[in-house]
Amino acid sequence: MEKVLIIGNGFDLRHFLPTKYNHFICILREIESSNIVSDFNFENLFSNQFQKYDSFFYEKIKEFYEIDGLKFKKDDLNKIKTKLSQNLWYKHFKSIDDSHIETWIDFETEINRVLEDIVNLFDKLDNKIKNSNSSFNGIYYYDYRYNSEDHFDSSLTRILLTNLEIFLPYDSGRFSLNDKYCFKIENEVQIIHKNKILNNLYYSLQEFTGIFNDYFHLIVSKFYEKFREEKKDKFLKHNDVNLLNSVDKIYSFNYTKTVEKLYSNNGIDFLHGQVVEDWNNLDDLKIVLGVDDLDQNLKKHKLFNFTKYFQKLHKQTDFQFLHDIGEISSHTFYFWGHSLDISDKEYIREVFDQLDQSKSKIFAPYIIDTRIIIFHHSISSKADLLNNLLSIIGKDEIEGLMKQKRLTFVQATEDNLFNVINN
């Protein structure tokens, strides 16, 4: 029996590492607003915005890690702060209410919404410029209440277009199309430089990816060596046996080194890339940060560089999945901390295909004993996971596998994790 573990961000969160989207944005806001003249300790960085947002997690970090010895270097924090001051995507994300973007999936959805709004703006401006009965000087009004057809469609659209500096403040209630993105004759817009806008946004997203990389490398990774010794038993190991000791292969949707650092396991395939310790230019980054796919309108504008599949190919991350699983052995596939969201449907579908004789890479005699186990942290999270699976895989297949006990859900208690993975 080969054991294949597939982990998502819930795996890192189970170890009380600050890897939620809102953890990330809280710490970035803290860095941006701080006067950093010396190294920060844990309290300097986490006791203000982070604690207010997630006091439970804040206390759990202190419970599981020796925070007294944590130091975040002044130069590292100021390097992040400088990048924040210049980044358009950060300017946009920090302005959005925390309730609007709570997860990394929400984060991807917001990127997609931004692209859709920009493409809709292109269509609207094209029609305006081509209309010989009217002229357009690049001025947009605050909203529909002004007596002009040249206004933003919604407050959200106005916020994102000004955050991304496609429009700039002009005067009270009015905004002007950024001159670097258009060509005018006698103060009338003749051409919108669409490629320039999109290329600038993509470059800024890659810079934001660098900030993301630095957050995990310079802040999150500091916690590994501070994990409390007294917490390791029954959490990382049982009776000195590593919790992941019997796992043969690990695929990670995370970017972190949690498995290597806390469990001393190597040979992990990072499906969306991983954090790099030293980088000098954007080409050094190996993190995939983008949307799952594009609708037809976005494809028409060739915005593929904003997608995960483009970035995996372009950055040459390990985009092969289940390519080296054994063919002459039954398998158990464990999902731990993965949302099973539709954004990763191709990977999820490929795992379920291994239980189907007509599609599996595993030889027929071993397929019948191959199964999938999904860990969940609560009854409500189990319902969410099941709902996502029904959307991706379908009712008949899920129901059939559960009746055969080849698909099971297990609550991720410490005892269950150890007993199920190491049985």
C-alpha positions as CSV (number, residue, x, y, z in Angstrom):
1,M,0.0,0.0,0.0
2,E,1.5,3.3,-1.1
3,K,0.4,6.4,0.8
4,V,0.1,9.7,-1.0
5,L,-0.5,12.9,1.1
6,I,-1.9,16.0,-0.6
7,I,-1.8,19.2,1.5
8,G,-3.3,22.6,1.3
9,N,-3.1,25.8,3.4
10,G,-5.1,24.1,6.2
11,F,-2.1,22.0,6.9
12,D,0.0,25.1,7.7
13,L,-2.9,26.6,9.7
14,R,-3.1,23.4,11.8
15,H,0.4,24.1,12.9
16,F,-0.7,27.7,13.8
17,L,1.5,29.4,11.2
18,P,0.0,32.8,10.0
19,T,-0.7,31.8,6.4
20,K,-4.3,32.9,5.9
21,Y,-4.8,35.7,3.4
22,N,-6.0,38.0,6.2
23,H,-3.0,37.1,8.3
24,F,-0.8,38.2,5.4
25,I,-2.6,41.5,4.7
26,C,-2.7,42.4,8.4
27,I,1.0,42.0,8.8
28,L,1.7,44.0,5.6
29,R,-0.5,46.8,6.9
30,E,1.4,46.7,10.2
31,I,4.8,46.9,8.4
32,E,3.5,49.8,6.1
33,S,2.3,51.9,9.0
34,S,5.3,51.3,11.3
35,N,8.4,53.4,11.9
36,I,10.9,50.6,11.8
37,V,14.2,51.8,13.3
38,S,15.2,48.5,15.0
39,D,14.5,44.8,14.9
40,F,10.9,43.8,15.7
41,N,9.9,41.1,18.2
42,F,6.7,39.1,18.0
43,E,4.6,41.7,19.9
44,N,5.8,44.6,17.8
45,L,4.6,42.8,14.6
46,F,1.6,40.7,15.8
47,S,0.0,42.4,18.8
48,N,-1.8,45.2,17.0
49,Q,-3.7,44.6,13.7
50,F,-3.1,40.8,13.7
51,Q,-4.4,40.3,17.2
52,K,-7.4,42.5,16.6
53,Y,-8.3,40.4,13.6
54,D,-7.6,36.9,14.9
55,S,-7.1,36.9,18.7
56,F,-7.6,33.1,18.9
57,F,-4.8,32.4,16.4
58,Y,-2.6,35.0,18.1
59,E,-2.9,33.1,21.4
60,K,-2.4,29.8,19.7
61,I,0.9,31.0,18.1
62,K,2.1,32.0,21.6
63,E,1.0,28.6,23.0
64,F,2.9,26.5,20.3
65,Y,5.9,28.7,19.7
66,E,8.7,30.2,21.8
67,I,7.9,33.8,20.8
68,D,10.3,35.4,23.2
69,G,13.2,34.5,20.9
70,L,11.6,35.6,17.7
71,K,13.3,38.5,15.9
72,F,12.3,40.1,12.6
73,K,15.2,42.1,11.2
74,K,14.8,45.8,10.6
75,D,16.4,45.7,7.2
76,D,14.1,42.8,6.1
77,L,11.0,44.7,7.2
78,N,12.1,47.9,5.6
79,K,12.7,46.1,2.4
80,I,9.1,44.8,2.4
81,K,7.9,48.3,3.4
82,T,9.6,49.9,0.4
83,K,8.1,47.4,-2.0
84,L,4.6,48.0,-0.5
85,S,4.8,51.7,-1.1
86,Q,5.3,51.1,-4.8
87,N,2.9,48.2,-5.5
88,L,-0.4,48.8,-7.2
89,W,-1.9,45.4,-6.2
90,Y,-1.1,46.0,-2.6
91,K,-2.7,49.4,-2.8
92,H,-5.8,47.8,-4.1
93,F,-6.0,44.8,-1.7
94,K,-5.4,46.8,1.5
95,S,-8.3,49.1,0.6
96,I,-10.8,46.2,0.5
97,D,-12.8,45.3,3.6
98,D,-11.5,42.1,5.3
99,S,-15.0,40.6,5.0
100,H,-14.8,40.8,1.2
101,I,-11.6,38.8,0.9
102,E,-11.2,36.1,3.6
103,T,-9.4,33.3,1.8
104,W,-6.8,32.8,-0.9
105,I,-9.7,31.6,-3.2
106,D,-11.3,35.0,-2.6
107,F,-8.0,36.6,-3.4
108,E,-7.9,34.9,-6.8
109,T,-11.5,35.8,-7.4
110,E,-10.7,39.5,-6.8
111,I,-7.9,39.3,-9.3
112,N,-10.3,37.9,-11.8
113,R,-12.9,40.7,-11.0
114,V,-10.2,43.3,-11.5
115,L,-9.4,41.9,-15.0
116,E,-13.0,41.7,-15.9
117,D,-13.6,45.4,-14.9
118,I,-10.6,46.5,-16.9
119,V,-11.6,44.7,-20.0
120,N,-15.2,46.1,-19.6
121,L,-13.6,49.5,-19.4
122,F,-11.7,48.9,-22.6
123,D,-14.9,48.0,-24.4
124,K,-16.7,51.0,-23.1
125,L,-13.9,53.4,-24.0
126,D,-13.5,51.9,-27.5
127,N,-17.2,52.5,-28.2
128,K,-16.8,56.0,-26.8
129,I,-13.8,56.9,-29.0
130,K,-15.3,55.3,-32.1
131,N,-18.6,57.3,-31.7
132,S,-18.2,60.2,-34.1
133,N,-21.1,62.1,-32.5
134,S,-19.2,62.6,-29.2
135,S,-15.8,63.3,-27.9
136,F,-13.9,62.0,-24.8
137,N,-11.3,64.0,-23.0
138,G,-10.4,61.3,-20.5
139,I,-12.5,62.7,-17.6
140,Y,-14.7,60.4,-15.6
141,Y,-17.2,61.4,-13.0
142,Y,-17.6,59.9,-9.6
143,D,-20.8,58.0,-10.3
144,Y,-24.1,58.1,-12.2
145,R,-25.5,61.0,-10.1
146,Y,-23.5,63.5,-12.1
147,N,-25.1,64.6,-15.3
148,S,-22.7,62.8,-17.6
149,E,-22.6,59.4,-19.3
150,D,-18.8,59.3,-18.5
151,H,-19.0,57.8,-15.0
152,F,-17.8,54.7,-13.2
153,D,-20.3,51.8,-13.2
154,S,-20.0,51.3,-9.4
155,S,-18.0,52.3,-6.4
156,L,-16.0,49.1,-6.5
157,T,-15.0,49.8,-10.1
158,R,-14.0,53.3,-9.3
159,I,-11.9,52.1,-6.3
160,L,-10.0,49.5,-8.3
161,L,-9.4,51.7,-11.3
162,T,-8.0,54.5,-9.1
163,N,-6.1,52.1,-6.9
164,L,-4.4,50.7,-9.9
165,E,-3.8,54.2,-11.2
166,I,-5.6,53.7,-14.5
167,F,-7.5,56.8,-13.4
168,L,-6.1,59.6,-11.3
169,P,-7.9,62.2,-9.1
170,Y,-8.6,65.3,-11.2
171,D,-10.8,67.6,-9.1
172,S,-13.8,67.3,-6.8
173,G,-16.0,64.4,-8.1
174,R,-13.9,63.8,-11.2
175,F,-11.0,61.6,-12.3
176,S,-8.8,61.6,-15.3
177,L,-7.5,58.7,-17.4
178,N,-3.8,58.4,-16.7
179,D,-2.0,60.2,-19.6
180,K,0.6,57.4,-19.9
181,Y,-2.2,55.1,-20.9
182,C,-3.7,57.1,-23.7
183,F,-2.9,59.2,-26.8
184,K,-4.7,62.5,-27.2
185,I,-5.1,65.1,-30.0
186,E,-6.4,68.5,-29.0
187,N,-7.3,67.1,-25.6
188,E,-9.4,64.3,-27.1
189,V,-8.5,60.6,-26.4
190,Q,-7.7,58.8,-29.7
191,I,-6.1,55.6,-28.5
192,I,-6.1,53.6,-25.2
193,H,-2.8,51.9,-24.7
194,K,-4.4,48.6,-23.5
195,N,-1.3,46.5,-23.7
196,K,0.6,49.0,-21.6
197,I,-2.0,48.9,-18.9
198,L,-2.1,45.1,-18.8
199,N,1.6,44.7,-19.0
200,N,2.0,47.1,-16.1
201,L,-0.6,45.2,-14.1
202,Y,1.1,41.9,-14.7
203,Y,4.5,43.3,-13.8
204,S,3.0,44.7,-10.6
205,L,1.5,41.4,-9.8
206,Q,4.9,39.7,-10.1
207,E,6.3,42.4,-7.8
208,F,3.4,41.5,-5.4
209,T,4.5,37.9,-5.7
210,G,7.9,39.0,-4.5
211,I,6.3,40.6,-1.4
212,F,4.3,37.4,-0.9
213,N,7.6,35.4,-1.1
214,D,9.3,37.7,1.4
215,Y,6.4,37.4,3.8
216,F,6.7,33.6,4.0
217,H,10.5,33.6,3.9
218,L,11.3,36.5,6.3
219,I,8.4,36.2,8.7
220,V,6.6,32.8,8.6
221,S,9.7,30.7,8.3
222,K,11.1,32.3,11.6
223,F,8.6,30.2,13.6
224,Y,9.8,26.8,12.6
225,E,12.8,26.6,14.9
226,K,10.7,28.1,17.8
227,F,8.2,25.2,17.9
228,R,7.9,24.3,21.6
229,E,9.4,20.9,22.5
230,E,6.6,20.1,24.9
231,K,4.1,20.5,22.1
232,K,5.7,18.1,19.6
233,D,4.4,14.9,21.3
234,K,0.9,14.0,20.2
235,F,1.1,16.8,17.6
236,L,4.1,16.1,15.4
237,K,4.8,12.6,16.7
238,H,3.5,9.8,18.8
239,N,5.9,7.9,21.0
240,D,8.8,9.4,19.0
241,V,7.3,8.2,15.7
242,N,6.9,11.0,13.2
243,L,3.3,11.6,12.2
244,L,4.2,11.4,8.5
245,N,6.7,8.6,8.9
246,S,4.7,6.1,6.7
247,V,3.8,8.5,3.9
248,D,5.5,7.6,0.6
249,K,4.8,10.8,-1.4
250,I,3.7,14.3,-0.6
251,Y,2.2,16.8,-3.0
252,S,1.9,20.4,-1.7
253,F,-0.3,23.2,-2.8
254,N,1.5,25.4,-0.3
255,Y,4.7,27.4,-0.8
256,T,6.1,26.8,2.6
257,K,8.7,24.4,4.0
258,T,6.6,23.2,7.0
259,V,6.9,19.5,6.2
260,E,10.7,19.7,5.8
261,K,11.2,21.9,8.8
262,L,8.8,20.3,11.3
263,Y,8.8,16.7,10.1
264,S,12.2,16.3,8.4
265,N,10.5,14.9,5.3
266,N,12.0,15.6,1.9
267,G,11.1,14.8,-1.7
268,I,8.0,17.0,-1.8
269,D,6.4,18.1,-5.1
270,F,5.4,21.8,-4.9
271,L,2.5,22.1,-7.4
272,H,2.3,25.9,-7.3
273,G,6.0,26.5,-6.7
274,Q,7.8,27.3,-3.5
275,V,9.4,30.2,-1.5
276,V,13.0,31.0,-2.5
277,E,15.4,32.4,0.0
278,D,17.4,34.7,-2.1
279,W,16.1,36.5,-5.2
280,N,17.5,39.4,-7.1
281,N,15.0,39.8,-9.9
282,L,11.5,38.6,-10.6
283,D,12.6,35.8,-12.8
284,D,14.1,34.1,-9.7
285,L,10.7,33.7,-8.2
286,K,9.0,30.3,-8.4
287,I,5.7,31.0,-6.8
288,V,2.5,30.7,-8.9
289,L,0.0,33.4,-7.9
290,G,-2.9,34.0,-10.2
291,V,-6.4,32.9,-11.4
292,D,-7.5,29.4,-12.2
293,D,-8.9,30.1,-15.7
294,L,-10.3,32.9,-17.9
295,D,-13.7,33.4,-19.5
296,Q,-13.9,33.9,-23.2
297,N,-13.8,37.7,-23.0
298,L,-10.6,37.7,-21.0
299,K,-9.1,35.0,-23.3
300,K,-9.8,37.4,-26.2
301,H,-7.5,39.9,-24.6
302,K,-4.8,37.1,-24.1
303,L,-4.5,37.6,-20.4
304,F,-3.1,34.1,-19.9
305,N,-0.1,35.4,-18.0
306,F,-2.5,36.0,-15.1
307,T,-3.4,32.3,-14.9
308,K,-1.8,29.6,-12.8
309,Y,-1.3,27.3,-15.7
310,F,0.6,29.9,-17.7
311,Q,2.8,30.7,-14.7
312,K,3.5,27.0,-13.9
313,L,4.7,26.5,-17.5
314,H,6.6,29.8,-17.7
315,K,8.3,29.4,-14.3
316,Q,8.9,25.7,-14.8
317,T,7.5,24.7,-11.5
318,D,6.6,21.0,-10.9
319,F,3.4,21.0,-12.8
320,Q,3.4,17.2,-13.2
321,F,1.0,15.5,-10.8
322,L,0.8,11.8,-9.9
323,H,3.4,11.1,-12.6
324,D,5.5,8.7,-10.6
325,I,3.0,6.8,-8.5
326,G,3.5,3.0,-8.4
327,E,1.5,1.0,-10.8
328,I,1.7,-2.3,-9.0
329,S,0.4,-1.3,-5.6
330,S,-2.9,-0.1,-4.1
331,H,-2.9,3.5,-2.9
332,T,-4.4,5.6,-0.2
333,F,-4.7,9.3,-1.1
334,Y,-5.0,11.7,1.8
335,F,-6.3,15.2,1.4
336,W,-5.3,17.3,4.4
337,G,-6.0,21.0,4.7
338,H,-7.1,21.3,1.1
339,S,-10.4,23.1,0.3
340,L,-11.2,20.9,-2.7
341,D,-12.3,24.0,-4.4
342,I,-13.1,24.1,-8.1
343,S,-10.0,26.2,-8.7
344,D,-8.0,22.9,-8.3
345,K,-10.5,20.7,-10.1
346,E,-8.0,19.2,-12.5
347,Y,-5.8,17.9,-9.7
348,I,-8.9,16.6,-7.7
349,R,-10.3,14.9,-10.8
350,E,-7.0,13.2,-11.4
351,V,-6.9,11.7,-7.9
352,F,-10.5,10.3,-8.3
353,D,-9.5,8.9,-11.7
354,Q,-7.1,6.6,-9.9
355,L,-10.1,4.8,-8.5
356,D,-11.6,4.2,-11.9
357,Q,-10.3,1.2,-13.8
358,S,-10.8,2.8,-17.2
359,K,-8.7,5.9,-16.3
360,S,-6.3,4.8,-13.6
361,K,-2.5,4.6,-13.9
362,I,-2.6,1.8,-11.3
363,F,-2.9,-1.8,-12.6
364,A,-6.4,-3.3,-12.3
365,P,-5.9,-5.8,-9.5
366,Y,-4.8,-3.0,-7.1
367,I,-7.5,-0.4,-8.0
368,I,-10.2,-2.0,-5.9
369,D,-8.2,-1.4,-2.7
370,T,-7.2,2.1,-3.6
371,R,-9.1,4.7,-1.6
372,I,-9.3,8.4,-0.7
373,I,-9.4,9.8,2.8
374,I,-10.3,13.5,3.4
375,F,-9.4,15.1,6.7
376,H,-11.7,17.9,8.0
377,H,-11.5,20.0,11.1
378,S,-15.3,20.4,11.8
379,I,-18.7,19.2,10.8
380,S,-19.3,22.5,8.9
381,S,-15.9,22.1,7.0
382,K,-16.9,18.5,6.1
383,A,-20.1,19.9,4.6
384,D,-18.1,22.4,2.6
385,L,-15.7,19.8,1.3
386,L,-18.5,17.4,0.3
387,N,-20.3,20.2,-1.4
388,N,-17.2,21.1,-3.4
389,L,-16.6,17.4,-4.4
390,L,-20.2,17.0,-5.6
391,S,-19.7,20.1,-7.8
392,I,-16.5,18.7,-9.3
393,I,-16.9,14.9,-9.4
394,G,-20.7,14.5,-9.4
395,K,-23.3,12.9,-7.2
396,D,-23.3,9.4,-8.6
397,E,-19.5,8.9,-8.4
398,I,-19.2,10.3,-4.9
399,E,-22.2,8.4,-3.6
400,G,-20.9,5.1,-5.1
401,L,-17.4,5.6,-3.6
402,M,-18.8,6.4,-0.2
403,K,-21.0,3.3,-0.2
404,Q,-18.0,1.2,-1.1
405,K,-16.0,2.9,1.7
406,R,-13.4,3.9,-0.8
407,L,-14.1,7.6,0.0
408,T,-14.2,8.5,3.7
409,F,-14.1,11.7,5.7
410,V,-12.2,11.8,9.0
411,Q,-12.1,14.5,11.6
412,A,-8.5,15.8,11.9
413,T,-8.0,15.2,15.7
414,E,-4.5,14.4,16.8
415,D,-5.4,10.7,17.5
416,N,-7.2,10.3,14.2
417,L,-4.4,11.8,12.2
418,F,-1.8,9.5,13.6
419,N,-4.0,6.4,13.6
420,V,-5.4,6.8,10.0
421,I,-2.1,7.8,8.4
422,N,0.0,5.2,10.2
423,N,-2.4,2.2,10.2
